Amino acid sequence: MSDKPRRQSIRQRLLVLALLPLGVVLPLLLIILTQWGSAYLDRLLVAKVGADLGIANGYYERVSAGIGTAVEGLAGSTRLAGQVHAATSDPAALHHWLDTERRRLKLDFLHLLDADDCAPAYAGKPCFAGWPVINRARSGQAQTDNDIFTPGLLAAIEPALARRAHTPLLPTQNAAPDPRVAEDRGLVVHSAAPVYAHDGQLLGVLAGGVLLNGNLEFVDRLNEIVYPDGELMLGSVGTATLFLGDVRIATNVRLFEGGRAIGTRVSQAVRDAVLGAGETWLDRAFVVQDWYYSGYRPLIDSRGERIGMLYVGFLETPFAEARNSALSGIVALFALTMLLVAVFGVLWARQVFHPIERMHATMNAIQNGDGTARVGPVPNVDEVGDLARHFDRLLESQQAQALALQRWGEALDGKVAQRTAELQEALATLRSTQGKLITQEKMAAIGQLTAGVAHEINNPIAVIQGNLEMAREVLGEQAKPVEPEFRLILDQVHRIRLIVTKLLQFARPQEYVGYLEPVGAQQLIHDCLLLVGHLLRKGNIAIEQQIDSARLVTCNKNELQQVVINLLANAIQAMPDGGTLRLAVEDWDEADMPIGLRLSVTDSGPGIPEADREHLFEPFYTAHKPGGHGLGLWVSKSLVERYDGRITVDSPDGSGAVFTVWLRCEPLG
């Protein structure tokens, strides 16, 4: 058996070399791209449902707080104390008055409890003995919480509540086994507050609440807040649900028949994670009959036990179909690209192997004794064509100049190697230089974009922080129930400021043009003063306004507002010990022709030296101002010049500074 290796033609090798990357690299790249894109879309959608769950939780807590406020306010009213005093002679009157107040406050029940935590004025005497909410109120502190009411307690309060709480259980795919046929308990948000007499004696406890079972108005309003019209793209549907345990007691999730899925149950995987482990679920989940991007969080009762869940989510199918369509388009594009590149590769390879095959045939002819065989004309203008032509010349001088041919061949090989090395070195240098240039351009572009975004974030952050501090001052003691939320907001504001500080390390901001509209100076100044009101109050600064122009300027309102707020903030910073801030607006006319308006901001600070005025509008020039980044006036100047306006600065006699914004009614361009 012969050990001679199997012979392969240059044609086959070149075709394999040309087509192998297409058959391996492009499909591999396609697989990586599709997997990454699908995973990235899933992460985006999961992040969105997490934000939606936060909105839903905030609304739920506001409703609970509203119930507590209503009950506590009524408990502390003189009207209730008077009704309690009159009830000694006419208990029915107290009953009628409490029922009227219950309807006014939109509560499902409202009771005045006696020393035994029962309501003596009602038939059936519903008792709340042992409830932590009631015990806390009896100790002098009002409390609002979620709890599960038994069917007996619901029936004692109001038989209609027990009937409303009765929910037949429906068979649900992927749910945990449950031998029950109905859920008769009630999920209630209730509140209790102490009732005192005029002499400070505890008269009883006022308890009221809302039954969430079948509360479609609440769940529909929750869904409208989280998923308003147009919130979801691609025709997806948003849903919201309240669970008692793992049973849907109020939902807008639909069944196949079109009715609401009340009585269906959550999947066992979600039940174990949320009710079992107390986790917040943010992922895909099977909901009744389809897959949704879902968010679940546990509901905790007054005893610290997990009694139910709050859910929001949106249908996965439209996003999956859009993703599949996009992937199909990418696959088709890759297939077309592979086909075109394959055709080009075959044609290009043919230009290489065709002259080589002709040279191979010539060598075989010479070996067989045909001394006149030649390669002939070759159209290639490259190394292969040169080789073929040189080969013909070598054949012509072979017999007479064998030794010279050998030396010339060696020299030729050396030159080819040298040229190849030089070419490779030059190519490597070119690629390196090109890569550095591209990287520098990208970094410059990214730097400009991030610097602009970072600077734009600073103003709303300051407004958020200032108004938050003002809210805490105004609310005073009433802010304590939401103090953790205030601290959380402040922490997030601080986090954003850290991010902004990092972003400001980049170069200049990227220009952006927004929606143009007619803007009036009076409304503009009013809005800007509101946004910097907290800074004005802190600085003990008086405001003087003189608005003598009613002209409108066409621009982006937010950008112009940014310019004015920046000038106001700079003026306030120039007066740390207080002073007077003057705002003036007047017509701008030239040659008796109306051009636009002039808006000036004047402070009573120490003024700006001439040396600093020459550089104020340069990027990153801070004029030694502590905490400044040197971008505010530069960005403001760029925004105003975008509308063919300008900003000038003056500091007469070194006392105070006057910044004037010249705005045209209509941009020239």
C-alpha positions as CSV (number, residue, x, y, z in Angstrom):
1,M,0.0,0.0,0.0
2,S,1.5,3.4,-1.0
3,D,2.3,6.0,1.7
4,K,2.3,8.8,-0.9
5,P,0.1,11.7,0.4
6,R,-3.1,12.3,-1.4
7,R,-2.5,15.1,-4.0
8,Q,-4.6,18.2,-3.7
9,S,-4.9,20.9,-6.4
10,I,-4.2,24.6,-5.8
11,R,-7.7,25.3,-7.0
12,Q,-9.2,23.3,-4.1
13,R,-6.9,24.8,-1.5
14,L,-7.6,28.4,-2.6
15,L,-11.4,27.7,-2.7
16,V,-11.3,26.2,0.8
17,L,-9.1,29.1,2.0
18,A,-11.6,31.6,0.6
19,L,-14.8,29.9,1.7
20,L,-13.7,28.4,5.1
21,P,-14.0,31.8,7.0
22,L,-17.4,32.3,5.5
23,G,-18.6,28.9,6.7
24,V,-17.1,29.2,10.2
25,V,-16.6,32.8,11.2
26,L,-19.8,34.4,10.0
27,P,-22.1,31.7,11.4
28,L,-20.2,31.8,14.7
29,L,-20.6,35.6,14.7
30,L,-24.3,35.3,13.9
31,I,-24.8,32.9,16.8
32,I,-22.9,35.2,19.2
33,L,-24.9,38.2,18.0
34,T,-28.3,36.6,18.3
35,Q,-27.6,35.2,21.8
36,W,-26.2,38.5,23.0
37,G,-29.1,40.5,21.5
38,S,-31.7,38.1,23.0
39,A,-30.1,38.2,26.4
40,Y,-29.8,42.0,26.3
41,L,-33.4,42.4,25.4
42,D,-34.4,40.1,28.3
43,R,-32.3,42.2,30.7
44,L,-33.9,45.4,29.4
45,L,-37.5,44.0,29.8
46,V,-36.7,42.6,33.3
47,A,-35.3,46.0,34.3
48,K,-38.5,47.7,33.0
49,V,-40.8,45.4,34.9
50,G,-38.7,46.1,38.0
51,A,-39.4,49.8,37.6
52,D,-43.1,49.1,37.0
53,L,-43.2,47.1,40.3
54,G,-41.7,50.0,42.1
55,I,-44.4,52.4,40.7
56,A,-47.1,49.9,41.7
57,N,-45.7,49.5,45.2
58,G,-45.6,53.2,45.6
59,Y,-49.3,53.6,44.6
60,Y,-50.2,50.7,46.9
61,E,-48.4,52.4,49.8
62,R,-50.1,55.8,49.0
63,V,-53.5,54.2,49.1
64,S,-52.7,52.5,52.4
65,A,-51.4,55.8,53.8
66,G,-54.6,57.5,52.6
67,I,-56.7,55.0,54.5
68,G,-54.6,55.6,57.6
69,T,-54.8,59.4,57.3
70,A,-58.6,59.3,56.9
71,V,-59.1,57.1,60.0
72,E,-56.6,59.0,62.1
73,G,-58.1,62.3,61.1
74,L,-61.6,61.3,61.9
75,A,-60.5,59.7,65.3
76,G,-58.9,63.0,66.3
77,S,-61.9,65.2,65.3
78,T,-64.2,66.9,67.7
79,R,-67.1,65.7,65.7
80,L,-66.5,62.1,66.7
81,A,-65.9,63.0,70.3
82,G,-69.3,64.8,70.3
83,Q,-71.0,61.8,68.7
84,V,-69.5,59.4,71.3
85,H,-70.7,61.7,74.1
86,A,-74.2,61.7,72.6
87,A,-74.2,57.9,72.0
88,T,-74.9,57.3,75.7
89,S,-78.4,58.3,75.1
90,D,-78.8,57.4,71.4
91,P,-76.5,54.6,70.2
92,A,-78.3,54.4,66.9
93,A,-77.3,58.0,66.1
94,L,-73.6,57.1,66.4
95,H,-74.2,54.0,64.2
96,H,-75.8,56.2,61.5
97,W,-73.1,58.9,61.8
98,L,-70.2,56.4,61.4
99,D,-71.9,54.7,58.5
100,T,-72.2,58.1,56.8
101,E,-68.6,58.9,57.4
102,R,-67.6,55.4,56.1
103,R,-69.3,56.1,52.8
104,R,-67.7,59.6,52.6
105,L,-64.3,58.2,53.2
106,K,-65.0,55.3,50.7
107,L,-64.2,52.6,53.3
108,D,-65.8,49.1,53.5
109,F,-66.1,49.3,57.3
110,L,-65.7,51.9,60.1
111,H,-66.2,50.9,63.8
112,L,-65.7,52.5,67.2
113,L,-64.4,49.7,69.4
114,D,-64.9,49.4,73.1
115,A,-62.6,48.1,75.8
116,D,-63.1,44.5,74.5
117,D,-62.1,45.6,70.9
118,C,-65.6,45.0,69.8
119,A,-68.2,47.4,68.2
120,P,-71.2,47.5,70.6
121,A,-73.2,49.8,68.4
122,Y,-73.5,47.1,65.7
123,A,-75.5,43.9,65.5
124,G,-73.3,40.9,65.5
125,K,-70.6,42.8,67.5
126,P,-67.5,42.3,65.2
127,C,-64.5,41.9,67.4
128,F,-60.9,42.7,66.5
129,A,-59.3,41.4,69.7
130,G,-55.7,40.4,69.3
131,W,-54.9,42.4,66.2
132,P,-51.6,44.2,66.5
133,V,-53.0,47.3,64.7
134,I,-55.7,47.6,67.4
135,N,-53.3,47.0,70.3
136,R,-51.0,49.7,68.9
137,A,-53.9,52.2,68.7
138,R,-55.0,51.3,72.2
139,S,-51.5,52.2,73.4
140,G,-51.9,55.6,71.8
141,Q,-50.3,55.2,68.3
142,A,-52.3,55.0,65.1
143,Q,-51.2,52.2,62.7
144,T,-52.1,51.0,59.2
145,D,-51.3,47.6,57.9
146,N,-52.4,44.6,55.7
147,D,-54.2,41.7,57.4
148,I,-56.3,38.6,56.6
149,F,-59.8,38.7,58.0
150,T,-61.6,35.4,58.6
151,P,-64.9,34.7,57.0
152,G,-66.6,35.0,60.4
153,L,-65.2,38.4,61.1
154,L,-66.1,39.6,57.6
155,A,-69.7,38.3,58.1
156,A,-69.9,40.0,61.5
157,I,-68.7,43.3,60.0
158,E,-71.0,43.1,56.9
159,P,-72.4,40.0,55.3
160,A,-71.9,41.6,51.9
161,L,-68.1,41.7,52.6
162,A,-68.1,37.9,53.3
163,R,-69.9,37.3,50.0
164,R,-67.5,39.5,48.1
165,A,-64.5,37.7,49.7
166,H,-65.8,34.3,48.6
167,T,-63.7,33.4,45.6
168,P,-64.1,30.0,43.9
169,L,-60.7,28.5,43.0
170,L,-60.2,27.8,39.3
171,P,-57.8,25.1,38.0
172,T,-54.5,26.8,37.0
173,Q,-51.6,25.4,35.0
174,N,-48.3,25.2,36.9
175,A,-49.9,26.0,40.2
176,A,-49.2,24.1,43.5
177,P,-51.8,21.5,44.5
178,D,-54.5,22.9,46.8
179,P,-57.4,20.7,48.1
180,R,-59.6,23.8,48.7
181,V,-62.4,24.7,46.3
182,A,-62.8,28.4,47.3
183,E,-61.0,31.2,49.2
184,D,-63.3,32.7,51.8
185,R,-60.8,34.9,53.7
186,G,-60.4,38.6,53.0
187,L,-57.3,40.7,52.3
188,V,-57.9,44.0,54.1
189,V,-55.9,47.2,54.4
190,H,-57.1,48.5,57.8
191,S,-56.1,51.3,60.1
192,A,-56.8,52.0,63.8
193,A,-56.4,55.2,65.8
194,P,-57.1,56.1,69.5
195,V,-60.2,58.3,70.3
196,Y,-59.7,60.6,73.3
197,A,-62.2,62.7,75.3
198,H,-61.7,66.4,75.9
199,D,-60.0,65.5,79.2
200,G,-57.5,63.1,77.6
201,Q,-59.3,60.0,78.6
202,L,-59.3,57.1,76.1
203,L,-62.8,56.6,74.8
204,G,-62.0,53.7,72.4
205,V,-60.4,52.8,69.1
206,L,-61.6,53.8,65.7
207,A,-61.0,51.0,63.2
208,G,-61.7,51.2,59.5
209,G,-60.5,49.6,56.3
210,V,-61.0,48.5,52.7
211,L,-61.5,44.9,51.5
212,L,-59.2,44.2,48.5
213,N,-61.0,41.0,47.4
214,G,-62.8,41.8,44.2
215,N,-61.7,45.5,44.4
216,L,-61.6,46.0,40.6
217,E,-61.6,49.7,40.9
218,F,-58.3,49.6,42.8
219,V,-56.5,47.2,40.5
220,D,-57.7,48.9,37.3
221,R,-56.5,52.3,38.7
222,L,-53.2,50.6,39.6
223,N,-52.9,49.3,36.1
224,E,-53.7,52.7,34.5
225,I,-50.9,54.3,36.6
226,V,-48.3,51.7,35.8
227,Y,-49.2,51.1,32.2
228,P,-51.0,54.2,30.7
229,D,-52.0,54.3,27.1
230,G,-48.9,54.1,24.8
231,E,-46.6,53.0,27.6
232,L,-45.9,49.5,26.1
233,M,-44.6,49.1,22.6
234,L,-45.5,46.4,20.0
235,G,-49.0,46.0,21.2
236,S,-48.0,44.3,24.5
237,V,-50.6,44.3,27.3
238,G,-49.9,45.4,30.9
239,T,-51.6,43.7,33.9
240,A,-51.8,44.1,37.6
241,T,-53.0,41.7,40.3
242,L,-53.5,41.4,44.1
243,F,-53.0,38.0,45.6
244,L,-54.3,36.5,48.9
245,G,-51.8,33.8,49.4
246,D,-51.3,32.4,45.9
247,V,-54.9,33.2,44.8
248,R,-55.8,36.1,42.5
249,I,-58.5,38.1,44.4
250,A,-58.3,41.3,42.2
251,T,-56.8,41.3,38.7
252,N,-57.2,42.5,35.1
253,V,-55.6,39.4,33.8
254,R,-58.0,37.8,31.3
255,L,-59.1,34.2,30.8
256,F,-59.7,32.5,27.5
257,E,-63.4,33.4,27.8
258,G,-62.6,37.0,28.2
259,G,-63.5,37.3,31.9
260,R,-61.1,38.3,34.7
261,A,-58.8,35.5,36.1
262,I,-60.1,36.0,39.7
263,G,-59.7,32.6,41.5
264,T,-56.8,31.4,39.4
265,R,-53.5,30.9,41.2
266,V,-49.9,31.8,40.7
267,S,-47.3,29.3,39.5
268,Q,-45.6,27.2,42.1
269,A,-42.1,28.6,41.2
270,V,-43.3,32.1,41.9
271,R,-45.1,31.0,45.0
272,D,-42.1,29.3,46.5
273,A,-39.8,32.3,45.7
274,V,-42.1,35.1,46.9
275,L,-44.3,33.6,49.6
276,G,-41.9,30.9,50.6
277,A,-38.5,32.7,50.6
278,G,-39.7,36.3,50.8
279,E,-37.9,37.3,47.6
280,T,-39.0,39.8,44.9
281,W,-39.6,38.1,41.6
282,L,-38.3,39.9,38.5
283,D,-38.3,37.5,35.6
284,R,-40.4,35.8,33.0
285,A,-43.4,33.9,34.6
286,F,-46.3,31.9,33.3
287,V,-49.5,33.8,34.1
288,V,-52.8,31.9,33.7
289,Q,-52.4,31.2,30.0
290,D,-49.4,32.9,28.6
291,W,-45.8,34.1,29.5
292,Y,-45.3,37.6,30.9
293,Y,-42.4,39.6,32.0
294,S,-43.5,39.8,35.7
295,G,-42.7,41.5,38.9
296,Y,-44.0,40.1,42.3
297,R,-43.3,41.4,45.8
298,P,-44.7,39.9,49.0
299,L,-47.3,41.6,51.1
300,I,-46.5,41.6,54.9
301,D,-49.2,41.7,57.6
302,S,-49.1,43.4,61.0
303,R,-47.5,40.2,62.5
304,G,-44.7,40.2,60.0
305,E,-46.0,37.2,58.0
306,R,-46.2,37.0,54.2
307,I,-49.9,36.9,53.4
308,G,-50.1,37.8,49.7
309,M,-48.4,39.4,46.7
310,L,-48.5,42.5,44.5
311,Y,-48.0,41.8,40.9
312,V,-47.4,43.8,37.7
313,G,-46.3,42.5,34.3
314,F,-46.7,42.7,30.5
315,L,-47.2,40.2,27.8
316,E,-44.0,38.6,26.4
317,T,-45.4,37.5,23.1
318,P,-45.2,40.8,21.1
319,F,-41.5,41.3,22.2
320,A,-40.7,37.7,21.4
321,E,-42.3,38.0,17.9
322,A,-40.4,41.3,17.3
323,R,-37.1,39.6,18.5
324,N,-37.7,36.7,16.2
325,S,-38.5,39.0,13.2
326,A,-35.3,40.9,13.9
327,L,-33.3,37.7,14.2
328,S,-34.8,36.4,10.9
329,G,-33.8,39.6,9.2
330,I,-30.3,39.3,10.6
331,V,-30.0,35.7,9.4
332,A,-31.3,36.7,6.0
333,L,-28.8,39.6,5.8
334,F,-25.9,37.3,6.9
335,A,-27.0,34.7,4.3
336,L,-27.0,37.3,1.6
337,T,-23.6,38.6,2.7
338,M,-22.1,35.1,2.8
339,L,-23.4,34.5,-0.7
340,L,-22.0,37.7,-2.1
341,V,-18.7,37.2,-0.4
342,A,-18.5,33.6,-1.5
343,V,-19.1,34.6,-5.1
344,F,-16.5,37.3,-4.8
345,G,-14.1,34.9,-3.1
346,V,-14.4,32.3,-5.9
347,L,-13.8,34.9,-8.6
348,W,-10.9,36.4,-6.7
349,A,-9.4,32.9,-6.1
350,R,-9.8,32.1,-9.7
351,Q,-7.5,35.0,-10.6
352,V,-4.9,33.4,-8.4
353,F,-5.1,29.7,-9.3
354,H,-5.8,30.1,-13.0
355,P,-2.2,31.4,-13.9
356,I,-0.8,28.8,-11.5
357,E,-2.6,26.0,-13.3
358,R,-1.2,27.3,-16.6
359,M,2.3,27.3,-15.2
360,H,1.8,23.8,-13.9
361,A,0.6,22.6,-17.3
362,T,3.7,24.3,-18.9
363,M,6.0,22.5,-16.5
364,N,4.4,19.2,-17.3
365,A,4.8,19.9,-21.0
366,I,8.5,20.7,-20.6
367,Q,9.0,17.6,-18.5
368,N,7.5,15.6,-21.3
369,G,10.0,17.1,-23.8
370,D,8.1,20.0,-25.2
371,G,10.8,22.7,-25.0
372,T,8.6,25.3,-26.7
373,A,5.9,25.3,-24.1
374,R,5.3,28.6,-22.4
375,V,2.7,30.0,-19.9
376,G,1.8,32.8,-22.3
377,P,0.2,36.2,-21.6
378,V,-1.3,36.5,-18.1
379,P,-3.7,39.5,-17.3
380,N,-2.8,39.5,-13.6
381,V,-0.9,42.7,-12.5
382,D,0.4,41.2,-9.2
383,E,3.0,38.9,-7.9
384,V,1.4,35.9,-9.6
385,G,1.3,37.6,-13.0
386,D,4.9,38.7,-12.5
387,L,5.8,35.1,-11.6
388,A,4.2,33.8,-14.7
389,R,6.0,36.3,-17.0
390,H,9.3,35.7,-15.2
391,F,8.8,32.0,-15.6
392,D,8.5,32.4,-19.3
393,R,11.7,34.4,-19.5
394,L,13.4,31.8,-17.3
395,L,12.3,29.1,-19.7
396,E,13.7,31.0,-22.7
397,S,17.1,31.4,-21.2
398,Q,17.3,28.0,-19.3
399,Q,19.6,26.1,-21.6
400,A,22.1,28.9,-22.3
401,Q,22.2,30.5,-18.9
402,A,21.5,27.8,-16.3
403,L,24.0,29.2,-13.8
404,A,22.9,32.8,-14.3
405,L,19.3,31.7,-14.0
406,Q,20.0,30.1,-10.7
407,R,21.7,33.2,-9.3
408,W,19.0,35.4,-10.7
409,G,16.4,33.2,-9.1
410,E,18.1,33.4,-5.7
411,A,18.3,37.2,-6.0
412,L,14.6,37.2,-7.0
413,D,13.6,35.1,-4.0
414,G,15.5,37.5,-1.7
415,K,13.8,40.6,-3.3
416,V,10.4,38.9,-3.0
417,A,11.1,38.1,0.7
418,Q,12.4,41.7,1.3
419,R,9.4,43.3,-0.5
420,T,7.0,41.0,1.4
421,A,8.6,41.9,4.8
422,E,8.6,45.6,4.0
423,L,5.0,45.3,2.8
424,Q,4.0,43.5,6.0
425,E,5.8,46.0,8.1
426,A,4.2,48.9,6.3
427,L,0.8,47.3,6.5
428,A,1.2,46.6,10.3
429,T,2.3,50.3,10.8
430,L,-0.7,51.5,8.8
431,R,-3.2,49.4,10.7
432,S,-1.7,50.5,14.0
433,T,-1.9,54.1,13.1
434,Q,-5.4,53.8,11.7
435,G,-6.5,52.0,14.9
436,K,-5.1,54.7,17.1
437,L,-6.8,57.4,15.0
438,I,-10.2,55.7,15.1
439,T,-9.8,55.1,18.9
440,Q,-8.9,58.8,19.4
441,E,-11.9,60.0,17.4
442,K,-14.2,57.6,19.2
443,M,-13.0,58.7,22.6
444,A,-13.3,62.4,21.6
445,A,-16.9,61.9,20.5
446,I,-17.7,59.9,23.6
447,G,-16.1,62.4,25.8
448,Q,-18.1,65.3,24.2
449,L,-21.3,63.4,24.5
450,T,-20.8,62.3,28.1
451,A,-19.7,65.8,29.3
452,G,-22.8,67.3,27.9
453,V,-25.1,64.7,29.4
454,A,-23.3,64.9,32.8
455,H,-23.7,68.7,32.9
456,E,-27.4,68.6,31.9
457,I,-28.0,66.2,34.8
458,N,-26.6,68.6,37.4
459,N,-29.4,71.1,37.2
460,P,-32.4,68.7,37.8
461,I,-30.3,67.0,40.6
462,A,-30.0,70.3,42.4
463,V,-33.7,71.0,41.9
464,I,-34.6,67.5,43.2
465,Q,-32.4,67.9,46.2
466,G,-33.5,71.4,47.0
467,N,-37.2,70.6,46.7
468,L,-36.8,67.5,48.8
469,E,-35.2,69.5,51.6
470,M,-37.9,72.0,51.3
471,A,-40.5,69.2,51.5
472,R,-38.9,67.9,54.7
473,E,-38.9,71.4,56.2
474,V,-42.6,72.0,55.3
475,L,-43.8,68.6,56.5
476,G,-41.8,68.7,59.7
477,E,-43.0,65.9,62.0
478,Q,-45.3,64.6,59.3
479,A,-42.3,63.6,57.2
480,K,-41.2,61.0,59.7
481,P,-43.3,58.1,58.2
482,V,-41.6,58.6,54.9
483,E,-38.1,59.5,56.3
484,P,-36.6,56.2,54.9
485,E,-37.9,57.1,51.4
486,F,-36.4,60.6,51.8
487,R,-33.0,59.1,52.7
488,L,-33.3,56.7,49.8
489,I,-33.9,59.6,47.4
490,L,-31.0,61.5,48.9
491,D,-28.7,58.5,48.6
492,Q,-29.7,58.0,44.9
493,V,-29.1,61.8,44.3
494,H,-25.7,61.4,45.8
495,R,-25.1,58.4,43.6
496,I,-26.1,60.4,40.5
497,R,-23.7,63.2,41.5
498,L,-20.9,60.7,41.7
499,I,-21.7,59.4,38.3
500,V,-21.9,63.0,37.0
501,T,-18.5,63.8,38.5
502,K,-17.0,60.8,36.6
503,L,-18.8,61.9,33.4
504,L,-17.4,65.4,33.6
505,Q,-13.9,64.0,33.1
506,F,-14.7,63.7,29.4
507,A,-14.2,66.5,26.8
508,R,-16.9,68.9,25.5
509,P,-20.7,68.1,25.3
510,Q,-22.3,67.0,22.1
511,E,-24.8,69.5,20.6
512,Y,-28.5,68.6,20.6
513,V,-31.5,70.5,19.2
514,G,-34.9,69.8,20.7
515,Y,-38.4,70.8,19.9
516,L,-38.8,74.5,19.0
517,E,-41.8,76.6,20.2
518,P,-42.6,80.2,21.0
519,V,-41.5,81.1,24.5
520,G,-42.5,84.2,26.5
521,A,-40.1,85.9,28.8
522,Q,-42.5,86.4,31.7
523,Q,-43.5,82.7,31.9
524,L,-39.9,81.6,31.4
525,I,-38.6,83.8,34.3
526,H,-41.5,82.6,36.5
527,D,-40.7,78.9,35.9
528,C,-37.0,79.4,36.4
529,L,-37.5,81.3,39.7
530,L,-39.6,78.4,40.9
531,L,-36.9,75.9,40.1
532,V,-34.2,77.9,42.0
533,G,-36.5,78.9,44.8
534,H,-34.7,76.8,47.4
535,L,-31.4,78.5,46.5
536,L,-32.9,81.9,46.9
537,R,-34.4,81.1,50.3
538,K,-31.1,79.7,51.5
539,G,-29.1,82.8,50.3
540,N,-31.5,85.4,51.7
541,I,-31.7,87.0,48.3
542,A,-34.3,89.6,47.2
543,I,-35.7,89.5,43.6
544,E,-36.4,92.6,41.5
545,Q,-38.2,92.1,38.1
546,Q,-38.7,94.5,35.3
547,I,-40.3,92.9,32.2
548,D,-40.9,95.4,29.4
549,S,-41.2,93.1,26.5
550,A,-44.1,90.8,25.4
551,R,-42.3,89.4,22.4
552,L,-42.0,85.6,21.9
553,V,-38.8,83.9,20.8
554,T,-38.8,80.6,18.9
555,C,-36.5,78.1,20.6
556,N,-36.4,74.9,22.7
557,K,-38.0,75.9,26.0
558,N,-36.0,73.5,28.1
559,E,-32.7,74.7,26.6
560,L,-33.5,78.4,27.2
561,Q,-34.7,77.5,30.7
562,Q,-31.3,75.8,31.2
563,V,-29.5,79.0,30.2
564,V,-31.5,81.2,32.5
565,I,-31.3,78.8,35.5
566,N,-27.5,78.6,35.0
567,L,-27.2,82.4,35.0
568,L,-29.5,82.6,38.1
569,A,-27.4,79.9,39.9
570,N,-24.2,81.7,39.1
571,A,-25.6,85.0,40.4
572,I,-26.8,83.4,43.6
573,Q,-23.4,81.8,44.1
574,A,-21.9,85.3,43.7
575,M,-23.9,86.5,46.7
576,P,-23.2,84.0,49.5
577,D,-24.1,86.6,52.2
578,G,-27.3,87.7,50.5
579,G,-28.1,90.6,48.2
580,T,-30.4,91.6,45.3
581,L,-31.0,89.7,42.1
582,R,-32.4,91.9,39.3
583,L,-34.1,90.4,36.2
584,A,-34.9,92.7,33.3
585,V,-36.4,92.0,29.9
586,E,-36.7,94.7,27.1
587,D,-37.2,94.8,23.3
588,W,-34.1,94.5,21.1
589,D,-34.4,96.7,18.0
590,E,-31.9,97.8,15.4
591,A,-32.4,100.5,12.8
592,D,-36.0,100.8,14.0
593,M,-36.6,97.1,13.2
594,P,-37.7,94.6,15.8
595,I,-35.0,92.0,16.2
596,G,-35.9,90.2,19.5
597,L,-35.5,90.8,23.2
598,R,-32.7,91.3,25.7
599,L,-32.8,89.4,29.0
600,S,-30.4,90.5,31.7
601,V,-29.5,88.9,35.1
602,T,-27.8,91.3,37.5
603,D,-26.3,90.4,40.9
604,S,-25.0,92.6,43.7
605,G,-21.9,90.5,44.3
606,P,-18.2,91.5,44.1
607,G,-18.1,91.5,40.3
608,I,-15.9,89.8,37.8
609,P,-12.3,90.9,37.1
610,E,-11.4,91.8,33.5
611,A,-8.9,89.0,33.3
612,D,-11.6,86.4,34.2
613,R,-14.2,88.0,31.8
614,E,-12.0,87.2,28.8
615,H,-12.2,83.5,29.6
616,L,-15.6,83.0,31.1
617,F,-17.2,81.3,28.1
618,E,-14.3,78.9,27.6
619,P,-14.9,75.3,28.5
620,F,-13.6,74.1,31.9
621,Y,-12.7,77.6,33.0
622,T,-14.1,78.0,36.6
623,A,-12.7,81.4,37.6
624,H,-11.5,79.8,40.8
625,K,-15.1,79.1,41.8
626,P,-15.2,76.2,44.3
627,G,-17.3,73.2,43.2
628,G,-17.6,74.5,39.6
629,H,-16.8,72.5,36.5
630,G,-16.4,75.3,34.0
631,L,-19.1,74.0,31.6
632,G,-22.2,76.1,32.5
633,L,-21.5,79.3,30.7
634,W,-19.8,77.5,27.8
635,V,-22.9,75.3,27.3
636,S,-25.2,78.3,27.7
637,K,-23.3,80.3,25.1
638,S,-23.5,77.3,22.7
639,L,-27.2,77.0,23.2
640,V,-27.9,80.7,22.7
641,E,-25.7,80.9,19.6
642,R,-27.6,77.9,18.2
643,Y,-30.5,80.3,17.8
644,D,-28.3,83.1,16.4
645,G,-28.2,84.9,19.7
646,R,-25.4,85.8,22.0
647,I,-24.4,86.3,25.7
648,T,-22.5,89.3,26.9
649,V,-21.1,90.1,30.4
650,D,-20.3,93.3,32.1
651,S,-19.1,94.2,35.6
652,P,-19.3,98.0,35.9
653,D,-17.0,99.5,38.5
654,G,-16.2,96.0,39.7
655,S,-19.4,95.9,41.7
656,G,-21.8,93.1,40.6
657,A,-22.1,91.4,37.3
658,V,-24.6,91.8,34.4
659,F,-25.1,88.9,32.1
660,T,-27.3,89.8,29.0
661,V,-28.9,87.2,26.7
662,W,-29.7,88.6,23.2
663,L,-32.4,86.4,21.7
664,R,-33.9,86.8,18.2
665,C,-37.6,86.2,17.7
666,E,-36.7,83.7,14.9
667,P,-33.3,82.1,14.2
668,L,-31.7,83.2,11.0
669,G,-30.9,79.7,9.7
